[in-house]
């Protein structure tokens, strides 16, 4: 039986890790949970964890998890009395919140009015100005043409950030450091925002060089209480999508911490915010704190704050929606330190390219202070239509140093096969002095990180599936060897060696590092399943090796492929069409 007044059944308008997490919290609270799924997600973990699961009509986000009429129809058919949107998709969509409320259901989140004020990055900037929060220069309204972004850059200088007004999570964010790149940055940011959030409006602000990303987790109830649960550092990012988070944010001065906490509280109070939310700030290289945005939803990284506070933030969302006050009006003091590692299905050896497919083995680590929030298990499929996040590894320790040591061990033990993941990156970054000393900034990975796993083809094979683990005993002591399968079987000889060679050759042929020339020219290979957004050259044009050639999209992320050779371009897959992993998009002859 439910422990919350007026709530008994929740429709979870989400998928993946967060849908699984919400279903488990609903169980703890005595709520019946209803999952939804697209055809590509049939049998996914979140459908098994929930009490019931119902089909949505299509695979694209618009047909499925952003299909408001279909979601409300399932809510009606199942007798749901509340809806939790999780993060992403419709979580920050005020129209969806209004539709849920109009259908007589309880919305597990902030009011539609708060979403519009604070979820709209431009309106939130105006509110931050009113409450005295420091701000970098930015446009007061959405821009409608790239020329407006150019005019802003001419006034305030480069670099600039072109940002989705209704986005988040790095989608619809482009940092431009040249006048020539402004038009493409504006168009690309709008396309990503429209695909991920259903709205493509963008604004521009001055990008502060080498900024840390620090945020405050807020819980606000309908009784006027605004609790700042803690701070997080989320500076380890690639292409402005977070990879590693930690709580509490380390190496802040007392003045910086006080500014962030008071700023977060004042902005949420002024915006009449309720539910869980996050107020994000950046700290420039000179130590200046500047308001960034408000995320009007639960965030991926909420779990790392839970680890150091003991507060179940999702449960608090349900309690607040049921009209109950936050369990404590005082801000909690952090206990120990925690790191969170996003385990994405991405190929670090090919620029973090999305890597959909079947997870043949998912073996998470165990031990003190270790928590894994997952949306997959062995046998799960990672579809090409959605975000690449498979799971989160959260590691707690009584001190930051112990949390880092536990993190290193946990990442070594974590095994995923069938799809490539970002685990090799995480294993290297936890050893890096820049993380230990917090010398990171939001584009440090893109600009300064030197990945050791790109040394040679054998090493790339070794960090993923093409490896053998051999345990040997020397003088009574066990030693574990991880050897590239190709190198091992070439040494041993036999038919297995030929099979391994064929596997590596096929892999190389579909990767960005392939150098072989097909009959008649050099193929342009799509490393992952996706769609062609835009060709930057026309059929029959002469192109030069290394030139940006084609923009492709998968898992809500755009990637630009460069010309693998110089010559004449022949296009095989036109803009707007989809392709499978390893497909030939064109050829240069």
KABEL-V246762 format. One record per residue. N is the residue number from 0. RES is the residue in three letters. PSI is psi in whole degrees, -180 to 180 (none if undefined). Layout:
n->N res->RES psi->PSI
n->N res->RES psi->PSI
This chain:
n->0 res->UNK psi->143
n->1 res->UNK psi->144
n->2 res->UNK psi->4
n->3 res->UNK psi->131
n->4 res->UNK psi->128
n->5 res->UNK psi->-4
n->6 res->UNK psi->133
n->7 res->UNK psi->-31
n->8 res->UNK psi->127
n->9 res->UNK psi->132
n->10 res->UNK psi->124
n->11 res->UNK psi->105
n->12 res->UNK psi->60
n->13 res->UNK psi->-176
n->14 res->UNK psi->177
n->15 res->UNK psi->-151
n->16 res->UNK psi->-45
n->17 res->UNK psi->-34
n->18 res->UNK psi->-40
n->19 res->UNK psi->-44
n->20 res->UNK psi->-45
n->21 res->UNK psi->-42
n->22 res->UNK psi->-39
n->23 res->UNK psi->-38
n->24 res->UNK psi->-39
n->25 res->UNK psi->-42
n->26 res->UNK psi->-44
n->27 res->UNK psi->-35
n->28 res->UNK psi->2
n->29 res->UNK psi->19
n->30 res->UNK psi->142
n->31 res->UNK psi->135
n->32 res->UNK psi->138
n->33 res->UNK psi->117
n->34 res->UNK psi->157
n->35 res->UNK psi->156
n->36 res->UNK psi->147
n->37 res->UNK psi->167
n->38 res->UNK psi->-36
n->39 res->UNK psi->-20
n->40 res->UNK psi->10
n->41 res->UNK psi->125
n->42 res->UNK psi->4
n->43 res->UNK psi->160
n->44 res->UNK psi->-40
n->45 res->UNK psi->-27
n->46 res->UNK psi->-27
n->47 res->UNK psi->-34
n->48 res->UNK psi->-37
n->49 res->UNK psi->161
n->50 res->UNK psi->-36
n->51 res->UNK psi->158
n->52 res->UNK psi->139
n->53 res->UNK psi->145
n->54 res->UNK psi->144
n->55 res->UNK psi->160
n->56 res->UNK psi->-12
n->57 res->UNK psi->174
n->58 res->UNK psi->-33
n->59 res->UNK psi->157
n->60 res->UNK psi->-39
n->61 res->UNK psi->-36
n->62 res->UNK psi->-25
n->63 res->UNK psi->-91
n->64 res->UNK psi->-8
n->65 res->UNK psi->17
n->66 res->UNK psi->92
n->67 res->UNK psi->-48
n->68 res->UNK psi->-40
n->69 res->UNK psi->-40
n->70 res->UNK psi->-44
n->71 res->UNK psi->-33
n->72 res->UNK psi->-43
n->73 res->UNK psi->-39
n->74 res->UNK psi->-42
n->75 res->UNK psi->-45
n->76 res->UNK psi->-31
n->77 res->UNK psi->-4
n->78 res->UNK psi->24
n->79 res->UNK psi->145
n->80 res->UNK psi->-1
n->81 res->UNK psi->160
n->82 res->UNK psi->129
n->83 res->UNK psi->123
n->84 res->UNK psi->-5
n->85 res->UNK psi->-138
n->86 res->UNK psi->152
n->87 res->UNK psi->-179
n->88 res->UNK psi->-113
n->89 res->UNK psi->13
n->90 res->UNK psi->-32
n->91 res->UNK psi->32
n->92 res->UNK psi->108
n->93 res->UNK psi->-33
n->94 res->UNK psi->-38
n->95 res->UNK psi->-43
n->96 res->UNK psi->-44
n->97 res->UNK psi->-40
n->98 res->UNK psi->-39
n->99 res->UNK psi->-46
n->100 res->UNK psi->-40
n->101 res->UNK psi->-27
n->102 res->UNK psi->3
n->103 res->UNK psi->17
n->104 res->UNK psi->159
n->105 res->UNK psi->131
n->106 res->UNK psi->121
n->107 res->UNK psi->82
n->108 res->UNK psi->-175
n->109 res->UNK psi->164
n->110 res->UNK psi->156
n->111 res->UNK psi->-36
n->112 res->UNK psi->-42
n->113 res->UNK psi->-38
n->114 res->UNK psi->-43
n->115 res->UNK psi->-40
n->116 res->UNK psi->-49
n->117 res->UNK psi->-30
n->118 res->UNK psi->-27
n->119 res->UNK psi->112
n->120 res->UNK psi->-33
n->121 res->UNK psi->-45
n->122 res->UNK psi->-37
n->123 res->UNK psi->-38
n->124 res->UNK psi->-41
n->125 res->UNK psi->-40
n->126 res->UNK psi->-39
n->127 res->UNK psi->-39
n->128 res->UNK psi->-43
n->129 res->UNK psi->-36
n->130 res->UNK psi->0
n->131 res->UNK psi->11
n->132 res->UNK psi->140
n->133 res->UNK psi->146
n->134 res->UNK psi->143
n->135 res->UNK psi->154
n->136 res->UNK psi->144
n->137 res->UNK psi->166
n->138 res->UNK psi->139
n->139 res->UNK psi->-19
n->140 res->UNK psi->162
n->141 res->UNK psi->146
n->142 res->UNK psi->151
n->143 res->UNK psi->-7
n->144 res->UNK psi->144
n->145 res->UNK psi->-23
n->146 res->UNK psi->-30
n->147 res->UNK psi->-38
n->148 res->UNK psi->-38
n->149 res->UNK psi->-42
n->150 res->UNK psi->-39
n->151 res->UNK psi->-43
n->152 res->UNK psi->-37
n->153 res->UNK psi->-32
n->154 res->UNK psi->-44
n->155 res->UNK psi->-12
n->156 res->UNK psi->167
n->157 res->UNK psi->158
n->158 res->UNK psi->162
n->159 res->UNK psi->157
n->160 res->UNK psi->122
n->161 res->UNK psi->120
n->162 res->UNK psi->141
n->163 res->UNK psi->129
n->164 res->UNK psi->-25
n->165 res->UNK psi->27
n->166 res->UNK psi->-162
n->167 res->UNK psi->175
n->168 res->UNK psi->20
n->169 res->UNK psi->-13
n->170 res->UNK psi->137
n->171 res->UNK psi->29
n->172 res->UNK psi->121
n->173 res->UNK psi->125
n->174 res->UNK psi->126
n->175 res->UNK psi->128
n->176 res->UNK psi->14
n->177 res->UNK psi->148
n->178 res->UNK psi->-33
n->179 res->UNK psi->-23
n->180 res->UNK psi->-1
n->181 res->UNK psi->-44
n->182 res->UNK psi->-49
n->183 res->UNK psi->-39
n->184 res->UNK psi->-42
n->185 res->UNK psi->-47
n->186 res->UNK psi->-42
n->187 res->UNK psi->-42
n->188 res->UNK psi->-42
n->189 res->UNK psi->-41
n->190 res->UNK psi->-47
n->191 res->UNK psi->-42
n->192 res->UNK psi->-43
n->193 res->UNK psi->-41
n->194 res->UNK psi->-41
n->195 res->UNK psi->-33
n->196 res->UNK psi->-5
n->197 res->UNK psi->-1
n->198 res->UNK psi->137
n->199 res->UNK psi->7
n->200 res->UNK psi->142
n->201 res->UNK psi->158
n->202 res->UNK psi->175
n->203 res->UNK psi->141
n->204 res->UNK psi->160
n->205 res->UNK psi->129
n->206 res->UNK psi->122
n->207 res->UNK psi->132
n->208 res->UNK psi->137
n->209 res->UNK psi->52
n->210 res->UNK psi->144
n->211 res->UNK psi->152
n->212 res->UNK psi->113
n->213 res->UNK psi->137
n->214 res->UNK psi->162
n->215 res->UNK psi->130
n->216 res->UNK psi->127
n->217 res->UNK psi->142
n->218 res->UNK psi->124
n->219 res->UNK psi->134
n->220 res->UNK psi->-179
n->221 res->UNK psi->3
n->222 res->UNK psi->8
n->223 res->UNK psi->4
n->224 res->UNK psi->130
n->225 res->UNK psi->110
n->226 res->UNK psi->127
n->227 res->UNK psi->109
n->228 res->UNK psi->-27
n->229 res->UNK psi->177
n->230 res->UNK psi->159
n->231 res->UNK psi->148
n->232 res->UNK psi->128
n->233 res->UNK psi->39
n->234 res->UNK psi->-20
n->235 res->UNK psi->99
n->236 res->UNK psi->159
n->237 res->UNK psi->131
n->238 res->UNK psi->37
n->239 res->UNK psi->28
n->240 res->UNK psi->133
n->241 res->UNK psi->142
n->242 res->UNK psi->-40
n->243 res->UNK psi->135
n->244 res->UNK psi->155
n->245 res->UNK psi->153
n->246 res->UNK psi->142
n->247 res->UNK psi->164
n->248 res->UNK psi->124
n->249 res->UNK psi->164
n->250 res->UNK psi->38
n->251 res->UNK psi->143
n->252 res->UNK psi->158
n->253 res->UNK psi->-35
n->254 res->UNK psi->-41
n->255 res->UNK psi->-46
n->256 res->UNK psi->-43
n->257 res->UNK psi->-39
n->258 res->UNK psi->-42
n->259 res->UNK psi->-46
n->260 res->UNK psi->-46
n->261 res->UNK psi->-39
n->262 res->UNK psi->-44
n->263 res->UNK psi->-45
n->264 res->UNK psi->-45
n->265 res->UNK psi->-41
n->266 res->UNK psi->-45
n->267 res->UNK psi->-38
n->268 res->UNK psi->-43
n->269 res->UNK psi->-31
n->270 res->UNK psi->5
n->271 res->UNK psi->46
n->272 res->UNK psi->143
n->273 res->UNK psi->160
n->274 res->UNK psi->-168
n->275 res->UNK psi->142
n->276 res->UNK psi->167
n->277 res->UNK psi->131
n->278 res->UNK psi->121
n->279 res->UNK psi->142
n->280 res->UNK psi->159
n->281 res->UNK psi->148
n->282 res->UNK psi->113
n->283 res->UNK psi->172
n->284 res->UNK psi->-26
n->285 res->UNK psi->5
n->286 res->UNK psi->-3
n->287 res->UNK psi->133
n->288 res->UNK psi->132
n->289 res->UNK psi->131
n->290 res->UNK psi->139
n->291 res->UNK psi->-63
n->292 res->UNK psi->171
n->293 res->UNK psi->130
n->294 res->UNK psi->113
n->295 res->UNK psi->57
n->296 res->UNK psi->176
n->297 res->UNK psi->147
n->298 res->UNK psi->159
n->299 res->UNK psi->-44
n->300 res->UNK psi->12
n->301 res->UNK psi->-28
n->302 res->UNK psi->-32
n->303 res->UNK psi->-29
n->304 res->UNK psi->-38
n->305 res->UNK psi->-37
n->306 res->UNK psi->-29
n->307 res->UNK psi->-4
n->308 res->UNK psi->-22
n->309 res->UNK psi->7
n->310 res->UNK psi->128
n->311 res->UNK psi->101
n->312 res->UNK psi->-35
n->313 res->UNK psi->-42
n->314 res->UNK psi->-38
n->315 res->UNK psi->-35
n->316 res->UNK psi->-45
n->317 res->UNK psi->-43
n->318 res->UNK psi->-43
n->319 res->UNK psi->-42
n->320 res->UNK psi->-29
n->321 res->UNK psi->2
n->322 res->UNK psi->6
n->323 res->UNK psi->152
n->324 res->UNK psi->162
n->325 res->UNK psi->149
n->326 res->UNK psi->-22
n->327 res->UNK psi->131
n->328 res->UNK psi->-16
n->329 res->UNK psi->144
n->330 res->UNK psi->130
n->331 res->UNK psi->151
n->332 res->UNK psi->136
n->333 res->UNK psi->142
n->334 res->UNK psi->106
n->335 res->UNK psi->-156
n->336 res->UNK psi->150
n->337 res->UNK psi->149
n->338 res->UNK psi->147
n->339 res->UNK psi->132
n->340 res->UNK psi->120
n->341 res->UNK psi->123
n->342 res->UNK psi->92
n->343 res->UNK psi->151
n->344 res->UNK psi->82
n->345 res->UNK psi->149
n->346 res->UNK psi->101
n->347 res->UNK psi->-23
n->348 res->UNK psi->-10
n->349 res->UNK psi->49
n->350 res->UNK psi->34
n->351 res->UNK psi->36
n->352 res->UNK psi->140
n->353 res->UNK psi->145
n->354 res->UNK psi->72
n->355 res->UNK psi->162
n->356 res->UNK psi->-163
n->357 res->UNK psi->128
n->358 res->UNK psi->104
n->359 res->UNK psi->-27
n->360 res->UNK psi->128
n->361 res->UNK psi->106
n->362 res->UNK psi->93
n->363 res->UNK psi->160
n->364 res->UNK psi->166
n->365 res->UNK psi->167
n->366 res->UNK psi->174
n->367 res->UNK psi->135
n->368 res->UNK psi->12
n->369 res->UNK psi->131
n->370 res->UNK psi->137
n->371 res->UNK psi->118
n->372 res->UNK psi->114
n->373 res->UNK psi->149
n->374 res->UNK psi->3
n->375 res->UNK psi->167
n->376 res->UNK psi->177
n->377 res->UNK psi->129
n->378 res->UNK psi->-10
n->379 res->UNK psi->153
n->380 res->UNK psi->134
n->381 res->UNK psi->105
n->382 res->UNK psi->159
n->383 res->UNK psi->0
n->384 res->UNK psi->-16
n->385 res->UNK psi->-171
n->386 res->UNK psi->154
n->387 res->UNK psi->-2
n->388 res->UNK psi->123
n->389 res->UNK psi->-41
n->390 res->UNK psi->171
n->391 res->UNK psi->133
n->392 res->UNK psi->119
n->393 res->UNK psi->126
n->394 res->UNK psi->124
n->395 res->UNK psi->147
n->396 res->UNK psi->158
n->397 res->UNK psi->-21
n->398 res->UNK psi->166
n->399 res->UNK psi->-38
n->400 res->UNK psi->-44
n->401 res->UNK psi->-38
n->402 res->UNK psi->-38
n->403 res->UNK psi->-42
n->404 res->UNK psi->-44
n->405 res->UNK psi->-36
n->406 res->UNK psi->-43
n->407 res->UNK psi->-45
n->408 res->UNK psi->-43
n->409 res->UNK psi->-41
n->410 res->UNK psi->-34
n->411 res->UNK psi->-36
n->412 res->UNK psi->-24
n->413 res->UNK psi->125
n->414 res->UNK psi->125
n->415 res->UNK psi->129
n->416 res->UNK psi->156
n->417 res->UNK psi->-40
n->418 res->UNK psi->151
n->419 res->UNK psi->145
n->420 res->UNK psi->176
n->421 res->UNK psi->10
n->422 res->UNK psi->-42
n->423 res->UNK psi->-37
n->424 res->UNK psi->-48
n->425 res->UNK psi->-41
n->426 res->UNK psi->-31
n->427 res->UNK psi->-40
n->428 res->UNK psi->-32
n->429 res->UNK psi->-13
n->430 res->UNK psi->-7
n->431 res->UNK psi->135
n->432 res->UNK psi->-30
n->433 res->UNK psi->-35
n->434 res->UNK psi->-44
n->435 res->UNK psi->-37
n->436 res->UNK psi->3
n->437 res->UNK psi->59
n->438 res->UNK psi->14
n->439 res->UNK psi->156
n->440 res->UNK psi->173
n->441 res->UNK psi->-26
n->442 res->UNK psi->25
n->443 res->UNK psi->-43
n->444 res->UNK psi->-42
n->445 res->UNK psi->-31
n->446 res->UNK psi->-33
n->447 res->UNK psi->-18
n->448 res->UNK psi->132
n->449 res->UNK psi->98
n->450 res->UNK psi->120
n->451 res->UNK psi->-20
n->452 res->UNK psi->6
n->453 res->UNK psi->18
n->454 res->UNK psi->-45
n->455 res->UNK psi->171
n->456 res->UNK psi->-38
n->457 res->UNK psi->-40
n->458 res->UNK psi->-40
n->459 res->UNK psi->-44
n->460 res->UNK psi->-39
n->461 res->UNK psi->-32
n->462 res->UNK psi->-12
n->463 res->UNK psi->-139
n->464 res->UNK psi->-26
n->465 res->UNK psi->68
n->466 res->UNK psi->160
n->467 res->UNK psi->135
n->468 res->UNK psi->120
n->469 res->UNK psi->130
n->470 res->UNK psi->125
n->471 res->UNK psi->156
n->472 res->UNK psi->127
n->473 res->UNK psi->118
n->474 res->UNK psi->42
n->475 res->UNK psi->8
n->476 res->UNK psi->136
n->477 res->UNK psi->139
n->478 res->UNK psi->136
n->479 res->UNK psi->125
n->480 res->UNK psi->130
n->481 res->UNK psi->110
n->482 res->UNK psi->140
n->483 res->UNK psi->131
n->484 res->UNK psi->-40
n->485 res->UNK psi->-47
n->486 res->UNK psi->-41
n->487 res->UNK psi->-48
n->488 res->UNK psi->-26
n->489 res->UNK psi->-34
n->490 res->UNK psi->-41
n->491 res->UNK psi->-27
n->492 res->UNK psi->-176
n->493 res->UNK psi->179
n->494 res->UNK psi->-28
n->495 res->UNK psi->-33
n->496 res->UNK psi->-42
n->497 res->UNK psi->-40
n->498 res->UNK psi->-43
n->499 res->UNK psi->-41
n->500 res->UNK psi->-42
n->501 res->UNK psi->-40
n->502 res->UNK psi->-47
n->503 res->UNK psi->-41
n->504 res->UNK psi->-42
n->505 res->UNK psi->-41
n->506 res->UNK psi->-45
n->507 res->UNK psi->-36
n->508 res->UNK psi->-23
n->509 res->UNK psi->6
n->510 res->UNK psi->168
n->511 res->UNK psi->-17
n->512 res->UNK psi->3
n->513 res->UNK psi->141
n->514 res->UNK psi->-3
n->515 res->UNK psi->151
n->516 res->UNK psi->123
n->517 res->UNK psi->166
n->518 res->UNK psi->122
n->519 res->UNK psi->-3
n->520 res->UNK psi->-173
n->521 res->UNK psi->122
n->522 res->UNK psi->152
n->523 res->UNK psi->111
n->524 res->UNK psi->133
n->525 res->UNK psi->116
n->526 res->UNK psi->-14
n->527 res->UNK psi->160
n->528 res->UNK psi->136
n->529 res->UNK psi->-153
n->530 res->UNK psi->151
n->531 res->UNK psi->122
n->532 res->UNK psi->-48
n->533 res->UNK psi->133
n->534 res->UNK psi->135
n->535 res->UNK psi->-1
n->536 res->UNK psi->159
n->537 res->UNK psi->161
n->538 res->UNK psi->126
n->539 res->UNK psi->-5
n->540 res->UNK psi->152
n->541 res->UNK psi->131
n->542 res->UNK psi->159
n->543 res->UNK psi->140
n->544 res->UNK psi->130
n->545 res->UNK psi->-11
n->546 res->UNK psi->141
n->547 res->UNK psi->128
n->548 res->UNK psi->-48
n->549 res->UNK psi->137
n->550 res->UNK psi->125
n->551 res->UNK psi->159
n->552 res->UNK psi->136
n->553 res->UNK psi->146
n->554 res->UNK psi->39
n->555 res->UNK psi->22
n->556 res->UNK psi->130
n->557 res->UNK psi->141
n->558 res->UNK psi->138
n->559 res->UNK psi->125
n->560 res->UNK psi->141
n->561 res->UNK psi->162
n->562 res->UNK psi->125
n->563 res->UNK psi->-8
n->564 res->UNK psi->170
n->565 res->UNK psi->147
n->566 res->UNK psi->-157
n->567 res->UNK psi->131
n->568 res->UNK psi->131
n->569 res->UNK psi->120
n->570 res->UNK psi->131
n->571 res->UNK psi->-33
n->572 res->UNK psi->113
n->573 res->UNK psi->161
n->574 res->UNK psi->138
n->575 res->UNK psi->-13
n->576 res->UNK psi->154
n->577 res->UNK psi->165
n->578 res->UNK psi->159
n->579 res->UNK psi->164
n->580 res->UNK psi->132
n->581 res->UNK psi->3
n->582 res->UNK psi->151
n->583 res->UNK psi->112
n->584 res->UNK psi->-23
n->585 res->UNK psi->-172
n->586 res->UNK psi->147
n->587 res->UNK psi->121
n->588 res->UNK psi->none
